[in-house]
Amino acid sequence: MSKVAPWLLMVVLAGCAGTPDGGASSPHPAQPAETQVNIDDITSARLQRLLAQRKSMPALDDGAVIERLSRQFLDVPYVADRLIGDAATPERLVIDFRGLDCFTYLDYVEALRHADDQAQFVRQLIATRYRNGEIGFLTRKHFFSDWAYQPAVRADDITTDLSPHAITLSKVLNRNADGGQYLPGLPNATRRISYIPSEYVDARLLSRLRTGDYIGIYTNLEGLDVTHVGIYIMTPAGPVLRNASSRKENRKVVDSPFIDYISSAPGIVVLRPR
């Protein structure tokens, strides 16, 4: 993505989801993990197939598991603003495989790889999407780097380990260039963000990436760490970024040639699943 993705024209949320107008005064409190879960029939059927598939590959390594599970979502339509909740609206646990944005796609794959049944999938999704298992707007992991820095940690930030050319700088996440907030009601967070400039994403670097690594497309915009996320997959035809693409020519989960995709971006952030 060479410019801000459509979901970021409003705000940045985990799930690449947009939020509303932000006119509320105080966010709703977090809800317990036992919150009622409603799953539509299409999602339920697909979830059962995926769980059965997950049970059939106990001996595979993490990368192979992520590749096989993520492959099952190819061609699922891209739909923006999947999550529900903001400073004015109570948070709801969304589980819907009928349409994905870039971050909910990763949410589901990450939760599935740890799950043996539906109840466990729900628990793992809550742990992936929210801090400390509390469903709420304030506890949601709104930024890609939250996966490596907010409990429960789902992945390790290995960006600086991969390349001597990695750049690290301090960002105040959620504070935009005008001094306002992308997400009204969410406290700003100062964090050191590291990225590898796209000109250094070469054959040597690719040899250090693994299938199943989570890739963030770094942005120079103030207050944001990335503008898009996907999964690094090495295929017989070469490396791809498997992602829920909002691009006009895609609008679905696709495999995008990795180098071509990254070449138009400022750089990448790499998280390796635990």
N, C-alpha and C positions, 0 to 999 in steps of 0.2 A: 504494500500500500504506500503510495507516494504522498498521500495526504491523509488528513484525519478521517477515520472511518465514520460512516453515518451515525453510528451509535454514540460517537464522541462529540457530535455537534451539539448534543444536549448535555450529557454527563458521562462519566466513566463509572461503570458498576461491574462487579463480578457478574459474569454472564454476558458481557458486552451489552448489557441491558440499559435502556434509557430510564430516566426517572421523570417525574412530573415537574410541575412548575416550581416546586420548592417554596411554596408560600406558607408552609406550616411553621408553628412556633417550636414544638418540641417533639422529637421522635418517639414512637411507641416503644415500650419496653420489650426486651427479648422474651420470646416464648419458650416453654420447655420443649425438649426434644420429642416428647410424646404427642405433639400437636397432630391432629387428625390429618391423614394423608389421602388425597383423592387422586386417583390415577385413571385416565381414560382407557377404554378398551384396547385401542391401538397400541398405546404405550405399554399397557400391561402385557399384551401378547408378545411384543418385541422384547420386553424385559425378561420374560420367562425364557425365551429362546437364547438370549444373551447369557443368562445365568446358567443355563444348561451347557452352553458352549464353554463358559468359564470353568465349570466343573470338569470338563473333558481335557483340560490342559494343565494339570497340577505341576508337571515337571518342567514346564517352560520357564525361561527367565522373564524378568519384568518387561523387557523390550518386546519380546515375542508376544507376550500376553497383550500388551498395549496395542501392538500392530494388529493382531487378530480382532480384538474387540472394536478398535476404532474403524477397521475396515467395514464392519457391519453397518456403519452410519453413512457410508458413501452414498451420495445422491439424495440424502435427506434434505429437504428445503431449508434454506437460510431464512430465518425470521428474526428480526431485531426485537430488542426490548422484552426479553423472555421473563425476567424476574419481576415480582410484585412486592413493592414496599419502598417507602421513602419517609421523609420527615412528617408527612401528612397521612400516609397510608400504612396500616399495619402490615408487617411482613408476612408473606405466605410461602410455605415450602412448595416450590414449583417442580413437578416431575412431569415432563412432557416431551416425548421423543418425536412428535409430529413435525416439529420445526426447531431448529437450533441456531443460536448465535455462537460466536467463536469461543466464548468462555463457558457457556453451559455445556458445550460439546466436551470440553476438557473435564468439566465437573463430572459428567456422567461416565466417561471412560475411566477416570481415576477412581470413582466409587465402585464401579463394576469390577475392577481388577482385584479388589479386596473382599468381594461379596460372594457368598454361597447361596443365599436365598433373598427373597424380597425384603424381609425385615432387616437383614444385614446391609443390603444395598441402601436402604433409607438411612440407616445409622451412619454408613460411610459417606453418603452424600452430605448429610448434615455436618459431619466432621470436616469434609472437604470445603464446603461452602461457607461455614460459619466458625467463628472462634469459640472454643470451649463447648461446642455442641449446643449453643444457644441461638435459636432462630430469631433474628432481629435485624433491623436496618443497620444499627450501630455495630452489630457483631458480624455482619457479613464481610467476607474478604473481597473488598471492592477492587483491589489492585493485584495485578499479576504477581508482583513481588511479595504480596501477603502470603502466598503459598510457602515461601521460604522463611518468613519472619513472624508469622502469626500462628498461635497454637490452634489446632494441632498441625504441626509442620508437615506438609505433604511432599516436599521436594527440597533438594539442596541447590543453592545458587552456585554453580560451578563456572560461571562466566570468566572470572579472573584466572582460574586454573587452566583454562583452555588456550589462552593466548596471551603472550607478553604485550600485545597491542591493546589489551582491554583498557578502557577509560572508566574511571570512577569519579563520580561527582555527587554532591549533596542536592537533593530535591525536597521541596515541601509539597508532598503529595496532597492533592485536592485543592491547592491554591492556584487559581489561574493567573494569567498575566496582568489582569486588571486589579488583582488583589481580592477578588471575590472567590467563590467556591464553585467547583464543578458539581458538588453534592452538598447543597445547603443542609445544615444540621449535622453533618459529619465532621468531627474534629480533624484538622490538618495533621499530618504526620511527617516529620523530617526523617529522611532515610537516604543512605548512601546507595546509589544505583550504579551498577557496572554494566557496560555494554561493549561489544566488539564491533568496531566500525566495519561497514559492509565491504570495504576494499581489502580487509584482511580475512574475509570469509573465503578461504582458498582451499586447495586440495589438502594441505597440511592440517588445517582446522577441521575439515570434513572427516579426516581420518580419526579425529578425537571425539567426534560426536557419535552417539549411539542411537539406534532405532528406539523410539519411545521417549527421547528427550523432549521436554516441553520448551517451545521456542516463543519468545516474546519479540515483537517488532518494536524496537526502541524508538522513542520519539524525543525530539528536541523541545517540544512544547513544555512550558512550565507547568508543574503540578501533576504531570503524568509520567508513568514509567514506560508504558508501551501503548500502542494503538491497535494491536491485533495479536492474537496468539494462535498457535497450531502445534502440531506434533511432527518431529523429525522422523522420517521413515526412509530407510535405504531400500530401494527396489532394484530388480534386475536391470531396469532402464536408467538407474541413477537415483540420487536423493530427491525427495519431495517434501514439501510442507503440506501435511494433511490438515485441512482447515475448513471451518464453516465460513465460506467466502461470501462477502456482501457485494463483490464486484458484479457489475451489470451482466457480464457475459457468463457468470456462474450462478449465483444466488442459490447455492447448495453446498454440501460437503464435497470437497474435491481434493485431488492430489495436484498441487501446483509445483512445477519444477523449482527446486529449492534455490539454486543460484540465481535464476532469472528473477525470482520473487524478491530475494534479499538485495539484489543489486540496486533496486530503486528505493531502498530503505536506508535510514541513517546507520542502522546496525542491529545487532541481536542481543537479547538476554537469554541465557540458557539455564533452565532448571532441570535437574535430574531427579526423577521420582525415587523416593525412598523404598 
